[in-house]
Amino acid sequence: MKKMLVDHVRIYTDGAFQEGRVLVSDGKFQKILGASPEPETQEEDHEVLDGKGMCMVPGFIDIHTHGAVGVDVNAAEKEDLRKVSAFFATQGVTAWNASIVTDSEENTLRCLKTIRDVSREEVCGARLLGSHLEGPFLSKEYKGSMPEHLLREGDETLLARYREAAEGSLRYLTLAPEVAGVLPLLKKIAPEVPVALGHSGADYETSMEAFSLGARAVTHTFNGMILFHQHHPSLMGAALTSDCFCEAICDGRHLHPGTVRMLIKCKTPEKVVAITDSIMAAGLPDGAYKLGVNDVVVENGDAKLKSNGVRAGSTLTLAQALRNLVRFTQKPPEALLPLLTKNPATVLGIQDQKGEIREGMDADFVLLDEDLQVQVTVVEGRVVYRR
């Protein structure tokens, strides 16, 4: 692979921007240089990417998304997942999990195998890291858009079959800790697969026990869960007082801007993860769509179940989430970028590979203009999108 010199950029490192140049080799960040030219960067075999003074930031990582551009993860074939990867690259995403909503065992196994195969391919857009199982071990009371008849108690044998099908590509798992059989399952699986708590009515004590057993995050915080009460702080209280990461859908619909500000103030920007929870309608006009087995109607960009009007995912992109966060919080981008980069990488346990612009890490980065619009996306040293 040829070397790349990224020139004339403002590099985001250690929470701030600095003018400089970056040398990329074999898909990794090789060296971060000062703004002045250095002899070693003038070799003829360098591909020069002129950043034109734009901001160079780590690639965005979406750990929770159900699809986009007409593709529903639960129905996706390999080419469909490649299509989503290509679209996500236009939105600054360099790595993502394909989130599988609760489905039949047969179709879940098919999804896991399809995702596994595409995750092993050469990149054609954003890197598909693997799968995220959102269910089936979830609360019926807080199911949200999950099909109730497919929810079930914790089942180590079933999860073992899913893990066998995934062959190491199951990257993330959402569980409800109060559901029978889930805590023993969580204790066993958490050292090997990152676990989030969600779609849950768990009380404070059960939630804190789940965190002590290894759960490291909360799925779409405030949504699909029992909320805080002064006498019963529940999962929400545990999320705010523990050291866990909190996912947040920052589309202005799932969470009021004031709620986003409160979450970031309580948890600090180091413990919040921006997700999209997007469905197949992301990147497309209003209309009728699917989310797993559910019929969904999107009006004014708002996705809801056709059957009962319950919100069903979003049409958000991570690029828009960043712009929303800046508007909601009135904080500068450099204070918020960890929510889309380092934090999701840490949740997945890949913070030594992705999420920052550091020597030796994967050369995943995005060039943003002054309006925070994505102009160039690079995945593992390869330009996969130019606006």
C-alpha positions as a Markdown table, in Angstrom:
| # | Residue | x | y | z |
|---|---|---|---|---|
| 1 | Met | 0.0 | 0.0 | 0.0 |
| 2 | Lys | 1.3 | 3.4 | -0.9 |
| 3 | Lys | 2.1 | 6.0 | 1.7 |
| 4 | Met | -0.1 | 9.0 | 2.1 |
| 5 | Leu | 0.8 | 12.5 | 3.2 |
| 6 | Val | -2.1 | 14.4 | 4.6 |
| 7 | Asp | -1.1 | 18.1 | 4.2 |
| 8 | His | -2.4 | 21.5 | 5.3 |
| 9 | Val | -4.8 | 20.2 | 8.0 |
| 10 | Arg | -5.8 | 21.1 | 11.5 |
| 11 | Ile | -5.3 | 17.8 | 13.3 |
| 12 | Tyr | -7.5 | 16.8 | 16.3 |
| 13 | Thr | -5.3 | 15.3 | 19.0 |
| 14 | Asp | -5.5 | 15.4 | 22.8 |
| 15 | Gly | -8.8 | 17.3 | 22.7 |
| 16 | Ala | -7.5 | 20.2 | 20.6 |
| 17 | Phe | -6.7 | 21.2 | 17.0 |
| 18 | Gln | -3.2 | 21.9 | 15.8 |
| 19 | Glu | -1.9 | 22.7 | 12.4 |
| 20 | Gly | 0.2 | 20.0 | 10.9 |
| 21 | Arg | 0.7 | 17.1 | 8.5 |
| 22 | Val | 0.2 | 13.4 | 9.0 |
| 23 | Leu | 2.1 | 10.5 | 7.3 |
| 24 | Val | 0.1 | 7.3 | 6.7 |
| 25 | Ser | 1.7 | 4.0 | 5.8 |
| 26 | Asp | 0.2 | 0.5 | 5.4 |
| 27 | Gly | -3.2 | 1.7 | 6.6 |
| 28 | Lys | -1.8 | 3.1 | 9.9 |
| 29 | Phe | -0.9 | 6.6 | 11.2 |
| 30 | Gln | 2.9 | 6.5 | 10.8 |
| 31 | Lys | 3.9 | 9.9 | 12.0 |
| 32 | Ile | 2.3 | 13.2 | 13.1 |
| 33 | Leu | 4.3 | 16.1 | 11.8 |
| 34 | Gly | 4.5 | 19.8 | 12.3 |
| 35 | Ala | 3.1 | 22.3 | 9.8 |
| 36 | Ser | 6.6 | 22.9 | 8.2 |
| 37 | Pro | 7.6 | 20.5 | 5.4 |
| 38 | Glu | 10.2 | 17.9 | 6.4 |
| 39 | Pro | 12.5 | 16.1 | 3.9 |
| 40 | Glu | 11.1 | 12.6 | 4.7 |
| 41 | Thr | 7.7 | 13.7 | 3.5 |
| 42 | Gln | 8.8 | 14.6 | 0.0 |
| 43 | Glu | 9.4 | 11.1 | -1.4 |
| 44 | Glu | 7.9 | 10.4 | -4.8 |
| 45 | Asp | 5.9 | 7.4 | -3.6 |
| 46 | His | 3.6 | 9.5 | -1.3 |
| 47 | Glu | 0.1 | 10.2 | -2.3 |
| 48 | Val | -0.6 | 13.7 | -1.2 |
| 49 | Leu | -4.0 | 14.6 | 0.2 |
| 50 | Asp | -4.3 | 18.4 | 0.5 |
| 51 | Gly | -6.5 | 19.2 | 3.4 |
| 52 | Lys | -6.9 | 22.8 | 2.4 |
| 53 | Gly | -6.9 | 23.9 | 6.0 |
| 54 | Met | -9.8 | 21.7 | 7.0 |
| 55 | Cys | -10.2 | 19.9 | 10.3 |
| 56 | Met | -8.8 | 16.3 | 10.4 |
| 57 | Val | -10.7 | 14.3 | 12.9 |
| 58 | Pro | -10.8 | 10.6 | 13.8 |
| 59 | Gly | -13.4 | 8.6 | 11.8 |
| 60 | Phe | -16.8 | 8.4 | 13.4 |
| 61 | Ile | -17.8 | 5.0 | 14.9 |
| 62 | Asp | -21.5 | 4.0 | 15.0 |
| 63 | Ile | -22.0 | 1.1 | 17.4 |
| 64 | His | -25.8 | 1.0 | 17.1 |
| 65 | Thr | -27.5 | 1.3 | 13.8 |
| 66 | His | -30.1 | -0.9 | 12.0 |
| 67 | Gly | -29.5 | 0.3 | 8.5 |
| 68 | Ala | -29.8 | 3.1 | 6.0 |
| 69 | Val | -30.5 | 3.9 | 2.3 |
| 70 | Gly | -33.2 | 1.3 | 2.0 |
| 71 | Val | -31.3 | -1.5 | 3.7 |
| 72 | Asp | -32.7 | -3.1 | 6.9 |
| 73 | Val | -30.0 | -5.1 | 8.7 |
| 74 | Asn | -32.5 | -7.9 | 9.5 |
| 75 | Ala | -33.2 | -8.4 | 5.8 |
| 76 | Ala | -29.8 | -7.5 | 4.4 |
| 77 | Glu | -27.7 | -9.6 | 2.0 |
| 78 | Lys | -24.0 | -9.0 | 1.6 |
| 79 | Glu | -24.4 | -6.4 | -1.2 |
| 80 | Asp | -26.9 | -4.5 | 1.0 |
| 81 | Leu | -24.4 | -4.2 | 3.8 |
| 82 | Arg | -21.7 | -2.9 | 1.4 |
| 83 | Lys | -24.2 | -0.3 | 0.2 |
| 84 | Val | -24.7 | 0.9 | 3.8 |
| 85 | Ser | -21.0 | 1.0 | 4.3 |
| 86 | Ala | -20.6 | 3.2 | 1.3 |
| 87 | Phe | -23.4 | 5.6 | 2.5 |
| 88 | Phe | -22.0 | 5.8 | 6.0 |
| 89 | Ala | -18.6 | 6.9 | 4.6 |
| 90 | Thr | -20.4 | 9.9 | 3.1 |
| 91 | Gln | -21.4 | 10.8 | 6.7 |
| 92 | Gly | -17.9 | 10.5 | 8.2 |
| 93 | Val | -18.4 | 7.0 | 9.6 |
| 94 | Thr | -15.3 | 4.8 | 9.3 |
| 95 | Ala | -16.5 | 1.8 | 11.3 |
| 96 | Trp | -19.9 | 0.5 | 12.4 |
| 97 | Asn | -21.8 | -2.3 | 14.0 |
| 98 | Ala | -24.8 | -3.8 | 12.2 |
| 99 | Ser | -27.5 | -3.9 | 14.9 |
| 100 | Ile | -30.0 | -6.9 | 14.7 |
| 101 | Val | -33.4 | -6.3 | 16.3 |
| 102 | Thr | -35.0 | -9.2 | 18.0 |
| 103 | Asp | -36.0 | -11.7 | 15.4 |
| 104 | Ser | -36.6 | -15.4 | 14.9 |
| 105 | Glu | -33.6 | -17.7 | 15.7 |
| 106 | Glu | -33.4 | -18.7 | 12.0 |
| 107 | Asn | -33.2 | -15.2 | 10.7 |
| 108 | Thr | -30.9 | -14.0 | 13.5 |
| 109 | Leu | -28.4 | -16.8 | 12.6 |
| 110 | Arg | -28.6 | -15.8 | 8.9 |
| 111 | Cys | -27.9 | -12.1 | 9.8 |
| 112 | Leu | -25.0 | -13.0 | 12.0 |
| 113 | Lys | -23.4 | -15.1 | 9.2 |
| 114 | Thr | -23.9 | -12.4 | 6.6 |
| 115 | Ile | -22.5 | -9.7 | 8.8 |
| 116 | Arg | -19.6 | -12.0 | 9.7 |
| 117 | Asp | -18.7 | -12.5 | 6.0 |
| 118 | Val | -18.8 | -8.8 | 5.1 |
| 119 | Ser | -16.8 | -7.8 | 8.1 |
| 120 | Arg | -13.9 | -9.9 | 6.8 |
| 121 | Glu | -13.9 | -8.2 | 3.3 |
| 122 | Glu | -11.7 | -5.4 | 2.1 |
| 123 | Val | -13.2 | -2.0 | 2.9 |
| 124 | Cys | -15.5 | -0.5 | 0.3 |
| 125 | Gly | -16.6 | 2.3 | 2.6 |
| 126 | Ala | -16.9 | 2.3 | 6.4 |
| 127 | Arg | -15.5 | -0.8 | 8.0 |
| 128 | Leu | -18.2 | -3.2 | 9.2 |
| 129 | Leu | -16.9 | -4.3 | 12.5 |
| 130 | Gly | -19.5 | -7.0 | 13.2 |
| 131 | Ser | -22.9 | -7.4 | 14.8 |
| 132 | His | -24.8 | -5.9 | 17.7 |
| 133 | Leu | -27.6 | -8.1 | 19.1 |
| 134 | Glu | -30.3 | -6.0 | 20.5 |
| 135 | Gly | -32.3 | -8.8 | 22.1 |
| 136 | Pro | -33.9 | -11.2 | 22.5 |
| 137 | Phe | -33.2 | -11.1 | 26.3 |
| 138 | Leu | -35.2 | -7.9 | 26.9 |
| 139 | Ser | -38.1 | -6.7 | 28.9 |
| 140 | Lys | -41.6 | -7.0 | 27.5 |
| 141 | Glu | -42.8 | -4.0 | 29.4 |
| 142 | Tyr | -40.0 | -1.8 | 27.9 |
| 143 | Lys | -39.8 | -3.5 | 24.5 |
| 144 | Gly | -40.2 | -0.3 | 22.5 |
| 145 | Ser | -40.4 | -1.5 | 18.9 |
| 146 | Met | -39.2 | -5.0 | 19.7 |
| 147 | Pro | -41.6 | -7.8 | 18.7 |
| 148 | Glu | -42.9 | -9.0 | 22.1 |
| 149 | His | -43.6 | -12.6 | 20.9 |
| 150 | Leu | -39.9 | -13.1 | 20.1 |
| 151 | Leu | -38.6 | -11.8 | 23.4 |
| 152 | Arg | -37.4 | -14.5 | 25.9 |
| 153 | Glu | -35.6 | -15.2 | 29.1 |
| 154 | Gly | -31.8 | -15.5 | 29.3 |
| 155 | Asp | -30.6 | -18.6 | 27.4 |
| 156 | Glu | -26.9 | -19.4 | 27.4 |
| 157 | Thr | -27.4 | -22.2 | 24.9 |
| 158 | Leu | -29.1 | -19.9 | 22.4 |
| 159 | Leu | -26.5 | -17.2 | 22.8 |
| 160 | Ala | -23.8 | -19.9 | 22.3 |
| 161 | Arg | -25.4 | -20.8 | 19.0 |
| 162 | Tyr | -25.4 | -17.1 | 18.0 |
| 163 | Arg | -21.7 | -16.7 | 19.0 |
| 164 | Glu | -20.8 | -19.8 | 17.0 |
| 165 | Ala | -22.5 | -18.4 | 13.9 |
| 166 | Ala | -20.7 | -15.1 | 14.3 |
| 167 | Glu | -17.3 | -16.6 | 14.7 |
| 168 | Gly | -15.9 | -13.7 | 16.7 |
| 169 | Ser | -17.8 | -11.0 | 14.9 |
| 170 | Leu | -20.4 | -10.5 | 17.7 |
| 171 | Arg | -19.1 | -7.2 | 19.0 |
| 172 | Tyr | -21.9 | -5.9 | 21.2 |
| 173 | Leu | -24.9 | -7.2 | 23.1 |
| 174 | Thr | -27.9 | -5.4 | 24.7 |
| 175 | Leu | -29.6 | -7.2 | 27.7 |
| 176 | Ala | -32.2 | -6.4 | 30.3 |
| 177 | Pro | -30.7 | -7.5 | 33.6 |
| 178 | Glu | -34.0 | -8.1 | 35.5 |
| 179 | Val | -35.1 | -10.7 | 33.0 |
| 180 | Ala | -34.9 | -14.2 | 34.3 |
| 181 | Gly | -31.6 | -15.9 | 33.5 |
| 182 | Val | -29.9 | -12.7 | 32.3 |
| 183 | Leu | -27.5 | -11.9 | 35.2 |
| 184 | Pro | -25.8 | -15.4 | 35.1 |
| 185 | Leu | -25.5 | -15.0 | 31.3 |
| 186 | Leu | -24.1 | -11.5 | 31.6 |
| 187 | Lys | -21.5 | -12.6 | 34.1 |
| 188 | Lys | -20.3 | -15.3 | 31.7 |
| 189 | Ile | -20.4 | -13.2 | 28.5 |
| 190 | Ala | -19.2 | -9.8 | 29.6 |
| 191 | Pro | -15.4 | -10.7 | 29.7 |
| 192 | Glu | -15.7 | -11.6 | 26.0 |
| 193 | Val | -18.4 | -9.5 | 24.5 |
| 194 | Pro | -19.2 | -5.9 | 25.5 |
| 195 | Val | -22.6 | -5.7 | 27.1 |
| 196 | Ala | -25.0 | -2.8 | 27.4 |
| 197 | Leu | -28.2 | -2.6 | 29.5 |
| 198 | Gly | -31.4 | -1.6 | 27.7 |
| 199 | His | -35.0 | -2.1 | 27.0 |
| 200 | Ser | -35.2 | -2.6 | 30.7 |
| 201 | Gly | -37.3 | -1.9 | 33.8 |
| 202 | Ala | -34.5 | -3.0 | 36.2 |
| 203 | Asp | -34.4 | -1.4 | 39.6 |
| 204 | Tyr | -31.3 | 0.4 | 40.9 |
| 205 | Glu | -29.8 | -2.5 | 42.8 |
| 206 | Thr | -30.2 | -5.0 | 39.9 |
| 207 | Ser | -28.7 | -2.4 | 37.5 |
| 208 | Met | -25.7 | -1.8 | 39.7 |
| 209 | Glu | -25.2 | -5.5 | 40.1 |
| 210 | Ala | -25.2 | -5.8 | 36.3 |
| 211 | Phe | -22.5 | -3.2 | 36.1 |
| 212 | Ser | -20.5 | -4.9 | 38.8 |
| 213 | Leu | -20.7 | -8.1 | 36.7 |
| 214 | Gly | -19.2 | -6.4 | 33.7 |
| 215 | Ala | -21.9 | -4.4 | 31.8 |
| 216 | Arg | -20.2 | -1.4 | 30.4 |
| 217 | Ala | -22.9 | 0.8 | 28.7 |
| 218 | Val | -26.6 | 1.7 | 28.5 |
| 219 | Thr | -28.5 | 1.4 | 25.3 |
| 220 | His | -30.1 | 4.6 | 23.9 |
| 221 | Thr | -30.2 | 6.2 | 27.4 |
| 222 | Phe | -33.6 | 7.5 | 28.5 |
| 223 | Asn | -35.3 | 5.6 | 25.7 |
| 224 | Gly | -36.8 | 2.1 | 26.1 |
| 225 | Met | -36.2 | 2.0 | 29.9 |
| 226 | Ile | -37.8 | 2.8 | 33.2 |
| 227 | Leu | -37.0 | 6.4 | 34.1 |
| 228 | Phe | -35.8 | 8.0 | 37.3 |
| 229 | His | -38.0 | 8.5 | 40.4 |
| 230 | Gln | -36.7 | 10.0 | 43.6 |
| 231 | His | -37.7 | 6.9 | 45.6 |
| 232 | His | -36.8 | 4.4 | 42.8 |
| 233 | Pro | -33.8 | 5.6 | 40.9 |
| 234 | Ser | -33.9 | 2.4 | 38.7 |
| 235 | Leu | -31.6 | 1.8 | 35.7 |
| 236 | Met | -31.6 | 5.5 | 34.9 |
| 237 | Gly | -30.2 | 6.4 | 38.3 |
| 238 | Ala | -27.6 | 3.6 | 38.0 |
| 239 | Ala | -26.6 | 4.9 | 34.6 |
| 240 | Leu | -26.0 | 8.4 | 35.9 |
| 241 | Thr | -24.1 | 7.3 | 39.1 |
| 242 | Ser | -22.0 | 4.4 | 37.8 |
| 243 | Asp | -19.0 | 4.6 | 35.6 |
| 244 | Cys | -20.7 | 3.2 | 32.6 |
| 245 | Phe | -21.0 | 4.7 | 29.1 |
| 246 | Cys | -24.3 | 6.1 | 28.0 |
| 247 | Glu | -25.5 | 5.9 | 24.4 |
| 248 | Ala | -27.5 | 8.9 | 23.2 |
| 249 | Ile | -29.6 | 9.5 | 20.1 |
| 250 | Cys | -29.0 | 13.2 | 19.5 |
| 251 | Asp | -31.7 | 13.8 | 16.8 |
| 252 | Gly | -33.8 | 16.3 | 18.9 |
| 253 | Arg | -36.7 | 13.8 | 18.9 |
| 254 | His | -35.6 | 11.0 | 21.1 |
| 255 | Leu | -34.0 | 13.4 | 23.6 |
| 256 | His | -34.8 | 17.1 | 24.2 |
| 257 | Pro | -31.6 | 19.3 | 23.8 |
| 258 | Gly | -31.8 | 20.0 | 27.5 |
| 259 | Thr | -31.7 | 16.3 | 28.3 |
| 260 | Val | -28.6 | 15.9 | 26.1 |
| 261 | Arg | -27.0 | 18.8 | 28.0 |
| 262 | Met | -27.9 | 17.2 | 31.4 |
| 263 | Leu | -26.6 | 13.8 | 30.3 |
| 264 | Ile | -23.2 | 15.2 | 29.2 |
| 265 | Lys | -22.9 | 17.3 | 32.3 |
| 266 | Cys | -23.7 | 14.3 | 34.6 |
| 267 | Lys | -21.5 | 11.8 | 32.8 |
| 268 | Thr | -18.9 | 14.2 | 31.2 |
| 269 | Pro | -18.1 | 14.0 | 27.5 |
| 270 | Glu | -15.8 | 11.1 | 28.2 |
| 271 | Lys | -18.7 | 8.8 | 29.1 |
| 272 | Val | -21.4 | 9.6 | 26.4 |
| 273 | Val | -21.6 | 7.7 | 23.1 |
| 274 | Ala | -23.4 | 9.3 | 20.2 |
| 275 | Ile | -25.4 | 6.7 | 18.2 |
| 276 | Thr | -27.9 | 6.9 | 15.4 |
| 277 | Asp | -30.1 | 3.9 | 16.0 |
| 278 | Ser | -30.9 | 4.6 | 12.4 |
| 279 | Ile | -33.2 | 2.4 | 10.3 |
| 280 | Met | -33.4 | 1.8 | 6.6 |
| 281 | Ala | -35.0 | 5.2 | 6.0 |
| 282 | Ala | -31.8 | 7.1 | 6.9 |
| 283 | Gly | -30.8 | 9.0 | 3.8 |
| 284 | Leu | -34.2 | 8.6 | 2.1 |
| 285 | Pro | -37.4 | 10.6 | 2.0 |
| 286 | Asp | -40.5 | 10.0 | 4.2 |
| 287 | Gly | -42.5 | 6.9 | 3.5 |
| 288 | Ala | -43.2 | 3.3 | 4.5 |
| 289 | Tyr | -40.3 | 1.2 | 5.7 |
| 290 | Lys | -39.4 | -1.9 | 7.8 |
| 291 | Leu | -37.5 | -2.5 | 11.0 |
| 292 | Gly | -37.1 | -6.2 | 11.3 |
| 293 | Val | -40.6 | -7.7 | 11.4 |
| 294 | Asn | -42.2 | -4.3 | 12.0 |
| 295 | Asp | -43.9 | -1.9 | 9.6 |
| 296 | Val | -42.6 | 1.7 | 10.1 |
| 297 | Val | -43.9 | 5.0 | 8.8 |
| 298 | Val | -41.6 | 8.0 | 8.5 |
| 299 | Glu | -43.1 | 11.4 | 8.5 |
| 300 | Asn | -41.0 | 14.6 | 8.7 |
| 301 | Gly | -38.0 | 12.4 | 9.3 |
| 302 | Asp | -39.6 | 10.8 | 12.4 |
| 303 | Ala | -39.8 | 7.0 | 12.3 |
| 304 | Lys | -42.7 | 5.3 | 14.2 |
| 305 | Leu | -44.4 | 1.9 | 14.2 |
| 306 | Lys | -47.4 | 1.8 | 12.0 |
| 307 | Ser | -49.3 | -0.3 | 14.5 |
| 308 | Asn | -49.2 | 2.0 | 17.5 |
| 309 | Gly | -47.1 | 5.1 | 16.8 |
| 310 | Val | -44.2 | 4.1 | 19.1 |
| 311 | Arg | -40.9 | 5.6 | 17.9 |
| 312 | Ala | -38.9 | 3.0 | 16.0 |
| 313 | Gly | -35.3 | 4.0 | 15.5 |
| 314 | Ser | -34.3 | 7.2 | 13.7 |
| 315 | Thr | -33.2 | 8.7 | 10.4 |
| 316 | Leu | -30.2 | 10.3 | 11.9 |
| 317 | Thr | -26.6 | 10.2 | 10.6 |
| 318 | Leu | -23.6 | 10.7 | 12.8 |
| 319 | Ala | -22.5 | 13.7 | 10.8 |
| 320 | Gln | -25.8 | 15.4 | 11.7 |
| 321 | Ala | -25.5 | 14.2 | 15.3 |
| 322 | Leu | -22.2 | 16.1 | 15.6 |
| 323 | Arg | -23.8 | 19.3 | 14.2 |
| 324 | Asn | -26.8 | 18.8 | 16.5 |
| 325 | Leu | -24.6 | 18.3 | 19.6 |
| 326 | Val | -22.8 | 21.6 | 18.9 |
| 327 | Arg | -26.1 | 23.3 | 18.6 |
| 328 | Phe | -27.7 | 21.6 | 21.6 |
| 329 | Thr | -24.8 | 22.2 | 24.0 |
| 330 | Gln | -23.1 | 25.4 | 22.6 |
| 331 | Lys | -19.8 | 23.5 | 23.1 |
| 332 | Pro | -17.0 | 23.6 | 20.4 |
| 333 | Pro | -16.6 | 20.5 | 18.3 |
| 334 | Glu | -13.3 | 19.6 | 20.0 |
| 335 | Ala | -15.2 | 19.1 | 23.2 |
| 336 | Leu | -17.7 | 16.7 | 21.6 |
| 337 | Leu | -15.8 | 14.7 | 19.1 |
| 338 | Pro | -15.0 | 11.9 | 21.7 |
| 339 | Leu | -18.7 | 11.0 | 21.7 |
| 340 | Leu | -18.4 | 9.9 | 18.1 |
| 341 | Thr | -14.8 | 8.5 | 18.1 |
| 342 | Lys | -12.8 | 7.5 | 21.2 |
| 343 | Asn | -15.8 | 6.7 | 23.4 |
| 344 | Pro | -17.5 | 4.2 | 21.0 |
| 345 | Ala | -14.1 | 2.6 | 20.4 |
| 346 | Thr | -13.6 | 2.2 | 24.1 |
| 347 | Val | -17.0 | 0.6 | 24.6 |
| 348 | Leu | -16.1 | -2.0 | 22.0 |
| 349 | Gly | -12.6 | -2.5 | 23.4 |
| 350 | Ile | -10.9 | -1.4 | 20.2 |
| 351 | Gln | -9.5 | 1.9 | 21.6 |
| 352 | Asp | -5.9 | 0.8 | 20.8 |
| 353 | Gln | -6.9 | 0.5 | 17.1 |
| 354 | Lys | -9.5 | 3.1 | 16.4 |
| 355 | Gly | -11.0 | 6.3 | 17.7 |
| 356 | Glu | -7.9 | 8.6 | 17.8 |
| 357 | Ile | -5.3 | 10.1 | 15.4 |
| 358 | Arg | -2.2 | 8.5 | 17.0 |
| 359 | Glu | 0.9 | 6.8 | 15.6 |
| 360 | Gly | 0.3 | 3.1 | 15.1 |
| 361 | Met | -3.5 | 3.2 | 15.1 |
| 362 | Asp | -5.7 | 2.6 | 12.1 |
| 363 | Ala | -5.7 | 5.5 | 9.6 |
| 364 | Asp | -9.4 | 6.2 | 9.9 |
| 365 | Phe | -10.1 | 9.9 | 9.6 |
| 366 | Val | -12.4 | 12.5 | 8.2 |
| 367 | Leu | -11.8 | 16.0 | 6.8 |
| 368 | Leu | -14.5 | 18.5 | 7.9 |
| 369 | Asp | -15.1 | 22.0 | 6.6 |
| 370 | Glu | -15.9 | 25.0 | 8.7 |
| 371 | Asp | -19.6 | 24.0 | 8.7 |
| 372 | Leu | -18.8 | 20.5 | 9.9 |
| 373 | Gln | -19.7 | 19.0 | 6.6 |
| 374 | Val | -17.8 | 15.8 | 5.6 |
| 375 | Gln | -15.5 | 16.5 | 2.6 |
| 376 | Val | -13.3 | 13.4 | 2.7 |
| 377 | Thr | -13.4 | 10.1 | 4.5 |
| 378 | Val | -10.4 | 7.7 | 4.7 |
| 379 | Val | -10.6 | 4.2 | 6.1 |
| 380 | Glu | -7.5 | 2.3 | 6.9 |
| 381 | Gly | -5.4 | 4.6 | 4.7 |
| 382 | Arg | -7.8 | 4.4 | 1.7 |
| 383 | Val | -9.9 | 7.3 | 0.5 |
| 384 | Val | -13.4 | 5.9 | 0.4 |
| 385 | Tyr | -15.3 | 9.2 | -0.1 |
| 386 | Arg | -14.7 | 12.6 | -1.6 |
| 387 | Arg | -17.5 | 15.2 | -1.7 |
